[in-house]
Structure formats: structure tokens, C-alpha cells
Amino acid sequence: MDISLSGHMQDGSHRLTQRVYYEDTDFSGFVYHARYLHFFERGRTDFIRLLGVSQGALHAQTDPADAVAFVVRRMEIDFRSPARMDDVLTIVTTPAEVRGARMLLSQAITRDDQVLAAAEVTVAVINGFGRARRLPDALMQRFSGGGHPEASTGEEA
């Protein structure tokens, strides 16, 4: 796996670089507001990947009660300044609070250190039946800053 595509961890936060493509923009040439959701999702997904967590392995448990999945329960976005085609953006994801069956993540999309959009995201942890479940202790430790195995394949989680 080429983890360089997944960004990097820095000072307790995950940073992912993405370019704005034509498909991300609307008729005005600015990034369409709904596309920011895609950028935020990529940031969260690669943050989890760099923690050494394989979401595919978590979903593929034999007993659905043992499966772990992450779903966005709430998201608040503050759009501050538009991005344009060919801009190089950095998506910053920082765990703000991790406990029980939920995580609060702070995210920002920046261009040259200017915050273009900021989000507070509540992520719920569910099992294969779609019911809330506690985050397993080993994952809780990773999300709480207890380990960032950036070079890991994620197969052990």
C-alpha cells in the first residue's frame, strides 16, 4: 500500500493534500458547496487509514454484532472563502473527543494556511445491524492518540 497517497500525521492531526478539479466546480468556477463534503470525507477516511485501521476488515466480521462501521450523525460546516479550480487544498482532521460510541472530529479545508471551510463532525460507531456499539478498546486507543502506525497495513485492526 502506498500510504503517501493517504496524507500524513502532524501534531496530532491528519493532513491530506487534494487538488480542485473541474468536476468539483460549478458554473461560477468556484467549488460547489456539496463537494466540500467529499473533501471532508476523504480526510476522515485517510485519517482512519493512517491509524492502521482497515475499514473493510472491520465491516467483514463473521458476526454482524462484532462489525464496526462509522456513520456521520451530525455535521456543522462554516463556509468562509471559496476554492477555485486548480487550487491545492489541505484537509486537516483532528480528533476532538473520542468516547463510547461516538467521536467528535474537527476538520478544516485550507489553501496556503487560509481556512476556506471548517466542520465539526460527530461520527457514530455502529455494528452490522446498524445499532450503536462502543468503539473497541484497541481502536479507542488509536483514535485517542495512543498510536499512529502510519506504515501499518491496517490488517491487525
C-alpha positions as CSV (number, residue, x, y, z in Angstrom):
1,M,0.0,0.0,0.0
2,D,1.3,3.5,-0.9
3,I,0.5,5.4,2.2
4,S,1.9,8.6,0.7
5,L,-1.4,9.0,-1.1
6,S,-3.1,9.0,2.3
7,G,-1.5,12.1,3.6
8,H,0.4,12.3,6.9
9,M,0.1,12.8,10.6
10,Q,1.4,16.1,12.1
11,D,1.0,17.4,15.6
12,G,-1.9,15.1,16.4
13,S,-3.8,15.9,13.2
14,H,-4.1,14.3,9.8
15,R,-3.3,16.3,6.7
16,L,-4.3,15.3,3.2
17,T,-3.5,17.3,0.1
18,Q,-6.0,17.4,-2.7
19,R,-6.3,19.4,-6.0
20,V,-9.5,21.0,-7.1
21,Y,-10.6,19.6,-10.5
22,Y,-13.1,20.9,-13.0
23,E,-15.6,18.4,-11.8
24,D,-15.5,20.0,-8.3
25,T,-16.7,23.4,-9.5
26,D,-20.0,25.0,-10.5
27,F,-20.8,27.4,-13.3
28,S,-19.1,30.3,-11.3
29,G,-15.7,28.5,-11.3
30,F,-15.9,28.1,-7.5
31,V,-16.0,24.7,-5.7
32,Y,-19.6,23.7,-5.5
33,H,-20.7,23.7,-1.8
34,A,-21.6,20.0,-1.7
35,R,-18.1,19.0,-3.0
36,Y,-16.7,20.1,0.4
37,L,-18.4,17.1,1.9
38,H,-16.3,14.9,-0.5
39,F,-13.1,16.6,0.6
40,F,-14.0,16.2,4.3
41,E,-14.9,12.5,3.8
42,R,-11.6,11.8,2.1
43,G,-9.8,13.4,5.0
44,R,-11.7,11.3,7.5
45,T,-11.1,8.1,5.5
46,D,-7.4,8.6,5.1
47,F,-7.1,9.7,8.8
48,I,-8.5,6.3,9.7
49,R,-6.3,4.5,7.2
50,L,-3.1,6.1,8.7
51,L,-4.2,5.0,12.1
52,G,-3.7,1.4,10.7
53,V,-7.4,0.7,10.7
54,S,-8.8,-1.3,7.8
55,Q,-12.5,-0.3,7.5
56,G,-13.0,-3.3,5.1
57,A,-11.8,-5.7,7.8
58,L,-14.0,-4.0,10.4
59,H,-17.1,-4.4,8.2
60,A,-16.3,-8.0,7.3
61,Q,-16.8,-9.6,10.7
62,T,-18.5,-13.1,10.6
63,D,-21.0,-12.0,13.3
64,P,-22.7,-8.7,12.3
65,A,-22.8,-7.8,16.0
66,D,-19.0,-7.6,16.0
67,A,-18.7,-5.4,13.0
68,V,-17.7,-1.8,13.3
69,A,-18.8,0.9,11.0
70,F,-18.6,4.7,11.2
71,V,-21.5,6.9,10.2
72,V,-21.8,10.7,10.2
73,R,-24.5,11.6,12.7
74,R,-24.1,15.4,12.6
75,M,-22.0,17.9,10.7
76,E,-21.8,21.6,11.0
77,I,-19.9,23.4,8.3
78,D,-18.8,27.0,8.2
79,F,-18.0,28.1,4.6
80,R,-15.6,31.1,4.8
81,S,-14.0,31.6,1.4
82,P,-14.4,29.8,-1.9
83,A,-11.8,27.4,-3.5
84,R,-11.3,27.5,-7.3
85,M,-10.2,25.1,-10.0
86,D,-6.5,24.0,-9.7
87,D,-6.2,25.2,-6.1
88,V,-4.2,22.8,-3.9
89,L,-6.1,22.2,-0.7
90,T,-5.1,20.7,2.6
91,I,-7.8,18.8,4.6
92,V,-6.9,18.8,8.3
93,T,-8.7,16.3,10.5
94,T,-8.2,16.4,14.3
95,P,-9.9,14.2,16.8
96,A,-11.5,16.5,19.4
97,E,-13.3,13.9,21.6
98,V,-13.4,10.1,21.4
99,R,-15.6,8.1,23.8
100,G,-18.1,5.3,23.9
101,A,-20.0,5.0,20.6
102,R,-19.1,8.4,19.1
103,M,-16.2,10.6,18.0
104,L,-16.1,14.3,17.5
105,L,-13.7,15.4,14.8
106,S,-12.7,18.9,13.9
107,Q,-11.9,19.4,10.2
108,A,-10.7,22.3,8.1
109,I,-10.0,22.8,4.4
110,T,-7.2,25.2,3.9
111,R,-5.4,26.9,1.0
112,D,-2.0,28.4,1.8
113,D,-2.9,28.3,5.5
114,Q,-6.2,30.2,4.9
115,V,-9.2,28.3,6.2
116,L,-11.8,28.0,3.4
117,A,-14.2,25.8,5.3
118,A,-14.4,24.3,8.8
119,A,-16.5,21.5,10.1
120,E,-17.4,19.8,13.3
121,V,-18.4,16.2,12.7
122,T,-20.0,13.8,15.0
123,V,-19.3,10.2,13.9
124,A,-21.3,7.4,15.4
125,V,-20.0,3.9,15.8
126,I,-22.4,1.1,14.8
127,N,-22.4,-2.6,14.3
128,G,-23.5,-4.7,11.3
129,F,-27.2,-4.4,12.4
130,G,-27.0,-0.6,12.3
131,R,-27.1,-0.3,16.1
132,A,-24.9,1.8,18.3
133,R,-21.9,0.0,19.7
134,R,-18.9,1.0,21.8
135,L,-15.6,1.5,19.9
136,P,-13.4,-1.5,20.8
137,D,-10.6,-0.6,23.2
138,A,-7.8,-1.2,20.7
139,L,-9.5,1.3,18.3
140,M,-10.3,3.7,21.1
141,Q,-6.6,3.9,21.9
142,R,-5.7,4.6,18.3
143,F,-8.3,7.3,17.9
144,S,-7.4,8.9,21.2
145,G,-3.8,9.4,20.1
146,G,-2.4,6.2,21.6
147,G,-0.8,5.1,18.4
148,H,-0.4,6.3,14.8
149,P,1.1,3.3,12.9
150,E,1.4,5.3,9.6
151,A,3.3,2.5,7.9
152,S,0.8,-0.2,9.0
153,T,-1.3,-2.1,6.5
154,G,-4.3,-2.0,8.9
155,E,-4.7,-5.7,8.8
156,E,-4.2,-6.1,12.5
157,A,-7.2,-4.0,13.4
